[in-house]
């Protein structure tokens, strides 16, 4: 009985001691009460267009295939986060995005040919998001984001002179973003890996029936998968 009592008391002591010890090891406890904070973002992206064929594609006997290709790029950005409630934040994450959204064509006239049209973009992207945060689990937290974005393409060729092989893209686009990530709290910064999907809503194709490769397309909408690393303080 004596040994059982000692074992029970020891267990109760450890149960009381461990949470207190864990509490001492929590990093950046004051951070949860900050009204706002800032950070930087580094990211890689996989981007492409969602393509809708035009009626002219069915009637065209020289271009048999027109489809988007997936390519990789990278993002550099800043981050500003404002606390709304215990579990909700408002986040602004402006970024400079380097991306390519290439298109593949297979032609049969005058001879069978595979053609790839490179559409390179340098985007100024302005996402505004709502961030939902879980309770802290030690030095880790899970979160989800959702919001809208506006993109401005610095490399747009919308005003370029007409050539038969050109595909003209608008300078402006808008869309929505959804994603999720983790926050890992270290002694002096927060390390946040994040995954999100970014979809354009508008049609970025500048329609021109005189441009051969554009003539077979009715709509182009941007699509991007982004993996980011945020460093916040």
C-alpha positions in Angstrom: 0.0 0.0 0.0 2.8 2.3 0.9 4.4 1.8 -2.5 1.1 2.3 -4.3 0.5 5.6 -2.4 4.0 6.8 -3.3 3.5 5.9 -6.9 0.1 7.8 -7.0 1.6 10.9 -5.3 4.6 10.9 -7.7 2.2 10.7 -10.7 0.1 13.6 -9.4 3.3 15.6 -8.9 4.5 15.0 -12.4 1.1 15.8 -13.8 1.2 19.2 -12.1 4.9 19.8 -13.0 4.9 19.0 -16.7 2.4 21.6 -17.8 4.3 24.3 -15.8 7.5 23.2 -17.4 5.9 23.2 -20.9 4.5 26.7 -20.1 8.1 27.9 -19.5 9.3 26.5 -22.8 6.6 28.3 -24.9 8.2 30.8 -27.3 6.9 34.3 -28.1 4.0 34.2 -25.7 3.6 38.0 -26.0 3.1 37.6 -29.8 -0.5 36.4 -29.5 -1.5 39.8 -28.1 0.2 41.9 -30.8 -2.3 44.1 -32.8 -0.2 43.7 -35.9 3.1 42.3 -37.1 5.1 42.0 -40.4 7.2 39.5 -42.3 8.6 38.4 -45.6 7.5 35.7 -48.0 9.5 33.4 -50.3 7.6 31.0 -52.6 7.7 28.7 -55.6 4.7 28.4 -57.9 3.3 26.1 -60.6 1.2 28.1 -63.0 -0.9 27.5 -66.1 -4.0 28.8 -67.9 -7.4 27.2 -67.8 -8.3 27.3 -71.5 -11.7 27.3 -73.2 -11.6 26.7 -77.0 -13.5 29.0 -79.4 -15.9 27.9 -82.1 -13.1 28.7 -84.6 -11.1 25.9 -83.2 -13.7 23.3 -84.4 -13.7 24.9 -87.9 -9.9 25.2 -88.1 -8.2 22.4 -90.2 -4.6 23.4 -89.5 -4.5 23.7 -85.7 -5.6 20.3 -84.2 -4.4 20.8 -80.6 -4.3 23.9 -78.4 -3.8 23.2 -74.7 -2.0 24.8 -71.6 1.3 23.7 -70.2 2.3 23.8 -66.5 5.5 25.7 -65.6 7.4 26.7 -62.5 8.3 30.1 -61.1 8.9 31.9 -57.9 7.5 34.7 -55.7 9.0 37.4 -53.4 6.8 39.3 -51.1 6.1 41.2 -47.9 3.5 40.4 -45.3 1.4 42.5 -42.9 -0.9 40.9 -40.4 -3.5 42.6 -38.3 -5.3 40.9 -35.4 -9.1 41.0 -35.5 -10.1 38.5 -32.8 -8.4 35.7 -31.0 -8.8 33.4 -34.0 -9.2 35.7 -36.9 -6.6 38.0 -38.6 -6.6 40.3 -41.7 -3.6 39.7 -43.9 -2.1 41.7 -46.7 0.6 39.9 -48.7 1.8 41.9 -51.7 4.2 39.9 -54.0 6.3 40.1 -57.1 5.5 36.9 -59.0 7.7 35.5 -61.8 5.6 33.0 -63.8 5.2 31.4 -67.3 1.9 30.2 -68.7 2.9 28.4 -71.9 0.5 27.1 -74.6 1.1 24.0 -76.8 -0.2 23.8 -80.4 -0.1 20.9 -82.9 -0.4 22.0 -86.5 -1.0 19.9 -89.6 -0.5 22.6 -92.3 1.7 23.1 -94.2 3.4 20.2 -92.4 2.9 18.5 -89.0 4.5 20.8 -86.4 4.6 21.1 -82.6 4.6 24.7 -81.4 5.0 26.1 -77.9 4.1 29.7 -77.2 5.8 31.1 -74.2 3.8 33.7 -72.2 6.0 35.1 -69.5 4.5 37.2 -66.7 6.0 39.5 -64.1 3.1 40.1 -61.8 2.5 42.6 -59.0 0.0 40.7 -56.9 -2.0 42.2 -54.1 -3.9 39.5 -52.1 -6.1 40.5 -49.1 -7.0 37.5 -47.0 -8.9 36.5 -43.8 -6.8 34.1 -41.7 -8.4 31.6 -39.3 -6.1 30.3 -36.6 -6.4 27.4 -34.3 -5.3 27.5 -30.6 -1.6 27.0 -30.0 -0.4 23.5 -29.6 2.8 24.1 -27.8 5.0 26.1 -30.2 2.8 25.2 -33.2 -0.5 26.4 -34.7 -2.6 25.5 -37.8 -4.3 28.1 -39.9 -6.5 28.5 -43.0 -6.7 31.5 -45.4 -9.2 32.7 -47.9 -9.5 36.0 -49.8 -9.3 38.0 -53.1 -6.4 39.2 -55.1 -5.6 41.8 -57.8 -2.8 41.2 -60.3 -1.0 43.6 -62.6 1.2 42.2 -65.3 4.4 44.2 -65.9 5.3 42.0 -68.9 1.9 42.2 -70.6 2.0 42.5 -74.4 -1.6 43.8 -74.8 -0.4 47.0 -76.6 2.2 45.3 -78.8 2.0 45.4 -82.5 0.1 42.7 -84.2 1.9 39.7 -85.5 0.2 36.5 -86.7 2.0 34.3 -84.0 1.2 36.5 -81.0 -1.1 35.8 -78.1 -2.0 39.0 -76.4 -2.7 39.0 -72.6 -4.4 41.8 -70.6 -2.4 43.7 -67.9 -5.0 43.3 -65.1 -6.5 40.2 -63.5 -8.5 39.5 -60.4 -9.4 36.3 -58.6 -9.6 34.4 -55.3 -7.2 32.4 -53.1 -7.6 29.6 -50.6 -5.0 27.7 -48.6 -3.7 26.4 -45.3 -0.4 26.4 -43.3 1.4 25.9 -40.1 3.1 28.4 -37.7 6.1 27.2 -35.8 7.2 29.5 -33.0 10.9 29.9 -32.4 12.5 32.2 -29.8 12.7 35.3 -32.1 10.6 34.5 -35.2 7.8 32.4 -36.6 8.4 30.0 -39.4 5.3 29.4 -41.5 5.1 26.9 -44.5 1.9 27.4 -46.5 0.1 25.9 -49.4 -2.5 27.8 -51.4 -4.4 27.7 -54.7 -4.8 31.0 -56.6 -7.4 31.2 -59.4 -8.2 34.1 -61.7 -11.8 34.9 -62.4 -11.5 37.2 -65.4 -10.6 36.4 -69.0 -7.1 37.7 -69.6 -7.1 36.9 -73.4 -7.2 40.0 -75.6 -9.4 38.7 -78.4 -8.4 39.4 -82.0 -9.7 37.2 -84.8 -6.7 38.3 -87.0 -4.2 36.6 -84.7 -4.0 33.0 -85.8 -3.1 31.3 -82.5 -5.5 33.5 -80.5 -8.3 32.9 -82.9 -8.9 29.3 -81.6 -9.2 30.4 -78.0 -12.2 31.9 -76.4 -11.1 32.3 -72.8 -7.9 32.1 -70.7 -8.0 32.2 -66.9 -5.0 32.0 -64.7 -4.4 29.2 -62.3 -1.5 28.9 -59.8 -0.5 26.5 -57.0 1.9 28.2 -54.5 4.1 26.8 -51.8 5.3 29.6 -49.5 7.6 30.1 -46.6 6.7 33.1 -44.4 9.2 34.5 -41.8 7.3 36.6 -39.3 8.2 38.5 -36.2 
